[in-house]
Amino acid sequence: MLHHLILESAQLAPGAPALLFKQDTLSYDALRDTVAQVAAGLRALGVARDERVAVYLPKQFETVTAMFGSMAAGGVFVPVNPILKPEQVAHILRDCATRVLVTSGDRASLLGEVLGECPDLAHLVITGDPAELSSKPAMPVIGWADMLGAPEFPDLRRIDADMAAILYTSGSTGRPKGVVLSHRNMLAGAQSVAGYLGNRAQDRLLAVLPFSFDYGLSQLTTAFSVGASVVLMDYLFPRDVIRAVERYRITGLAAVPPLWNQLAALAWPDEAVGCLRYITNSGGAMPVPTTRALRAVLPNTAVYLMYGLTEAFRSTYLPPDQVDVRPDSMGKAIPNAEIMVVRPDGSACDTDEPGELVHRGALVSLGYWGDREKTDIRFKPAPGQPAGLPNPELAVWSGDQVRRDAEGYLYFIGRNDEMIKTSGYRVSPGEIEEVVHQMAEVRQVVAFGAPHPQIGYGIVVLIQADPDQIDADAILAHCRLHLPLFMLPGHVEIAAELPRNPNGKIDRKALSTRFAHVFTEADAST
């Protein structure tokens, strides 16, 4: 079981620091005991096998102990990105029939009436004082301290094929869907990544990415697998990250391209340069100039360029000794995974022939919660299996177009669908369009991505409306109320008619090409 990583590390080095947050430290034995208390408390609230416990908090000790305590209680944890707006949070709570929500008083007050739209929500656990809630929710409310039980783990029969977590990720259309991960998925991922990064108990990792992001969550699992320490941080400015590296003597730092672009342009003090053993990138391709700038400022730090998808946690990595040789490559398969490049019929592509990346192995998740149709589209039999196999192994067909060179290294080409990859997130254009359509003046809307020098792709919104009735500022103001920051359009245009192809359909790819320079030109003008 995934939470057993904490038990094993506590047995080996009970006093070693597991988590650091601001001025406080939680040792492995204290972490083990608190996880047990959370598990006992959740069982007392009635959390049964496989029931979902959502955690809607910034990074703090309670965030980690609530997630791991949920698993120890036999439940399934659902980390909710703390920057999501109430509408998105309510969708997640409803979609996976959440039984318990762990959050703070101010966040519960922010959710307000939407909690009443979640019929399966039976309990609200507040990390602060429940008396501070601005309104009384329909379900029972209990304070964190009052919820905690005895520091003894419930006696439960679980195996590694059982559900451990549901992570929500955007699909090509509509609202986010929940990727179901088993204990086996997460354990295999932690062991594989910790292995090629060479993680050890002496390491201290800085967790700056949200735990709702599989890449962010892996900072915890890889550290716990070797008894290392994790520093919890929700940064405001990139310079805060460098200060934290220096202050806590960080040895491993994971980030996404937009943050690396900013960090590469800043001055790094000698103390930070001296302690950082490795850095990693995922969530989008690292611009080659950024990689070179980081190599210059961190000459003794190993750089790992990685590729992953929530449906299979992590797929490939480029070893540090290849970064200068092929900086635009996403590397080769991680340990305990096979990565194939195939044609639509499943046959293997030739060298340098574009094809779809297919991932098979122990990291392939259990599918999308409550959505058989989308699961069947993305999770299909792995190519090349014997015809007589009655129950063929399922693989993830990623939807990403890649090519493999003569030496076996992979290179990203693009997406098969209309997803927008921005700031390390996958964003559904349909979700943005749904919000904009809420405005009565909007007759039709299309959202798509255009290349952006800092964040990968910026979001462009083209609207069919009367320009005398609505303007771009009003649209952006509406979006700020209903969308998190990473989903906000960077460019809005209003037109009397939307351009269409000969079949009468709006072609997002053609629009993306037409607006390909909108962000680079705006950057140059400033």
C-alpha positions, -999 to 999 in steps of 0.1 A, spaced: 0 0 0 12 35 -8 9 47 28 32 19 39 61 40 25 57 62 55 55 33 79 87 17 65 106 50 66 94 57 101 107 22 112 141 28 96 146 64 109 118 76 131 133 109 140 143 119 104 124 149 90 96 139 66 79 172 60 90 208 66 66 237 64 77 273 72 93 270 107 79 236 116 91 200 110 72 168 111 94 137 117 86 103 101 73 89 133 51 119 139 39 117 103 31 80 107 11 87 139 -9 115 124 -17 95 93 -30 68 116 -51 93 136 -66 106 103 -74 71 92 -91 63 125 -110 95 124 -123 90 89 -134 55 97 -153 69 127 -170 93 103 -182 63 83 -157 63 54 -160 29 39 -139 9 14 -132 29 -18 -152 59 -7 -137 92 -18 -122 119 4 -115 152 -13 -87 175 0 -91 212 -9 -62 229 8 -29 247 1 3 228 10 4 222 47 8 192 70 -29 185 70 -29 183 32 -5 154 32 -18 136 63 -54 138 49 -44 123 16 -24 94 31 -48 90 60 -76 85 35 -58 56 19 -50 41 53 -87 43 61 -94 22 30 -107 52 11 -96 70 -20 -81 105 -18 -90 132 -44 -66 162 -43 -83 194 -55 -62 221 -70 -64 250 -44 -66 276 -72 -98 262 -87 -130 282 -85 -162 269 -67 -178 257 -99 -148 235 -107 -146 222 -72 -183 213 -71 -179 194 -104 -152 172 -89 -171 166 -57 -202 156 -76 -185 136 -103 -168 112 -80 -195 112 -53 -172 126 -26 -182 115 10 -159 138 30 -143 171 21 -113 183 41 -107 220 37 -102 253 56 -129 276 70 -123 303 45 -124 279 15 -156 263 28 -171 298 30 -159 305 -5 -176 273 -17 -208 285 -1 -240 273 -18 -222 249 -43 -217 224 -14 -255 220 -14 -252 208 -50 -231 177 -39 -257 152 -27 -232 125 -17 -211 148 6 -218 136 41 -191 154 62 -171 186 61 -138 186 80 -124 221 87 -87 225 95 -94 257 116 -123 266 139 -157 255 124 -173 284 143 -156 308 118 -177 296 89 -197 325 74 -226 302 67 -238 268 80 -235 240 54 -262 214 50 -239 186 60 -223 180 95 -191 200 102 -163 188 124 -130 204 133 -97 187 123 -85 182 159 -119 168 169 -119 144 139 -85 128 147 -87 94 163 -63 72 182 -28 68 165 -35 32 155 -41 21 119 -74 4 111 -71 -34 106 -81 -35 69 -75 -61 41 -63 -42 10 -41 -52 -19 -21 -31 -43 -46 -34 -71 -71 -14 -51 -79 23 -58 -57 48 -41 -65 82 -57 -84 100 -83 -67 129 -101 -87 152 -122 -73 163 -156 -89 182 -185 -101 162 -215 -103 174 -251 -139 184 -246 -161 193 -216 -153 192 -179 -123 175 -163 -124 138 -159 -110 117 -130 -80 94 -136 -82 65 -112 -49 54 -98 -42 22 -79 -17 17 -51 3 -4 -76 4 24 -101 17 49 -76 41 26 -59 56 16 -93 59 52 -103 75 63 -71 101 35 -73 108 40 -110 113 78 -107 132 76 -74 155 50 -90 166 70 -121 169 102 -101 190 84 -75 170 97 -46 183 89 -11 174 96 25 197 126 26 177 144 -2 155 173 5 129 180 -22 110 213 -26 73 208 -34 62 238 -54 37 222 -78 1 213 -67 -5 178 -54 -35 176 -77 -9 174 -105 6 139 -107 41 155 -112 36 175 -80 22 145 -61 53 124 -71 75 147 -50 59 132 -19 58 96 -31 94 95 -44 107 111 -12 87 88 11 100 58 -9 136 65 3 130 83 36 139 118 21 124 151 33 99 173 15 96 211 20 60 223 14 56 256 -4 30 276 -22 52 303 -38 41 338 -48 71 348 -69 99 328 -86 125 345 -65 107 329 -34 116 295 -49 153 303 -51 152 317 -15 137 284 -4 163 264 -22 189 284 -3 172 284 31 163 247 32 194 234 14 172 218 -13 188 190 -33 159 183 -58 136 207 -75 108 199 -99 90 226 -120 72 232 -153 85 252 -183 69 286 -174 85 286 -139 119 274 -153 117 302 -179 115 327 -150 140 310 -127 166 308 -155 165 346 -158 172 352 -121 205 354 -101 211 323 -80 232 327 -48 262 305 -44 245 286 -15 216 276 -37 239 267 -66 260 245 -43 232 224 -27 210 216 -57 219 181 -69 193 178 -97 163 196 -113 135 181 -134 111 194 -160 77 180 -171 43 194 -181 56 205 -215 87 208 -235 115 229 -219 127 256 -244 162 249 -255 174 284 -245 160 279 -210 178 246 -207 211 262 -217 206 291 -193 199 267 -164 230 246 -173 250 278 -172 237 291 -139 237 256 -123 268 239 -138 270 211 -112 233 203 -112 220 173 -131 191 182 -155 164 156 -161 139 164 -190 108 143 -186 75 135 -202 44 121 -185 7 120 -187 -17 116 -157 -31 84 -172 3 67 -167 21 90 -143 55 92 -160 66 78 -194 101 90 -204 131 109 -193 163 122 -209 194 113 -189 215 143 -179 245 132 -200 222 136 -231 208 171 -223 236 190 -242 236 164 -270 198 164 -278 181 191 -256 149 189 -276 144 151 -269 120 137 -243 143 107 -238 135 71 -235 111 50 -214 115 51 -176 123 19 -158 94 -6 -157 76 9 -187 75 3 -225 69 32 -248 58 24 -284 54 47 -314 26 33 -336 4 40 -366 -34 41 -363 -36 3 -369 -12 -4 -341 18 -13 -363 52 0 -353 64 32 -370 97 33 -388 126 54 -376 117 92 -376 81 83 -388 55 103 -367 31 81 -347 11 80 -316 29 74 -283 15 43 -265 25 35 -229 22 0 -214 33 -13 -180 25 -12 -143 19 26 -143 -11 25 -166 -40 37 -145 -75 21 -141 -93 45 -165 -116 75 -161 -140 75 -131 -176 69 -142 -168 73 -180 -167 41 -199 -168 58 -233 -138 80 -228 -119 52 -211 -124 29 -241 -111 56 -264 -78 61 -245 -73 27 -228 -70 0 -255 -51 -33 -259 -14 -28 -262 0 -35 -297 19 -66 -305 2 -90 -280 -3 -127 -290 -36 -133 -308 -46 -161 -285 -44 -140 -253 -80 -140 -239 -76 -109 -218 -51 -86 -235 -32 -60 -215 -45 -25 -218 -22 4 -226 -26 42 -227 -29 56 -262 -17 91 -253 -30 111 -283 5 126 -285 23 125 -318 60 117 -314 89 102 -335 118 79 -325 153 85 -339 178 58 -350 192 57 -314 158 52 -298 153 87 -284 118 102 -286 108 137 -298 74 154 -292 55 166 -324 20 176 -313 -14 165 -301 -40 146 -321 -69 164 -303 -77 200 -295 -62 202 -259 -44 234 -250 -11 227 -231 -5 259 -211 16 266 -180 21 229 -174 -17 222 -175 -39 205 -201 -69 227 -207 -101 218 -225 -112 245 -249 -148 233 -243 -146 242 -206 -136 278 -215 -163 281 -241 -189 269 -216 -180 298 -192 -179 324 -220 -213 312 -233 -228 321 -199 -228 358 -211 -261 366 -229 -244 388 -255 -223 360 -268 -238 341 -298 -209 317 -304 -174 312 -291 -143 292 -299 -112 288 -277 -79 274 -290 -42 276 -283 -15 297 -299 23 294 -293 35 315 -264 72 322 -256 68 317 -218 39 293 -211 40 269 -241 6 279 -255 -15 309 -247 -53 308 -248 -71 327 -276 -109 332 -275 -127 343 -306 -163 354 -301 -192 360 -324 -212 390 -309 -222 426 -315 -192 447 -306 -215 475 -295 -230 452 -268 -199 436 -253 -161 441 -253 -130 421 -245 -126 436 -210 -161 425 -200 -154 390 -212 -121 388 -193 -138 401 -162 -164 374 -164 -137 347 -170 -118 358 -139 -149 352 -118 -154 316 -130 -120 303 -142 -87 297 -124 -57 318 -135 -41 292 -158 -74 290 -178 -78 327 -185 -76 338 -221 -46 358 -230 -61 372 -262 -98 380 -269 -113 391 -302 -149 399 -312 -162 393 -347 -195 395 -365 -190 360 -378 -166 331 -370 -145 317 -398 -155 282 -409 -142 255 -432 -160 243 -463 -180 218 -442 -193 247 -421 -173 237 -390 -149 258 -370 -114 246 -375 -94 252 -343 -61 240 -358 -65 265 -387 -73 293 -362 -42 283 -342 -21 287 -373 -38 320 -382 -31 334 -347 3 318 -343 21 351 -338 -4 369 -316 16 363 -284 50 366 -298 41 399 -315 25 412 -282 57 402 -264 79 420 -289 57 452 -287 63 454 -250 
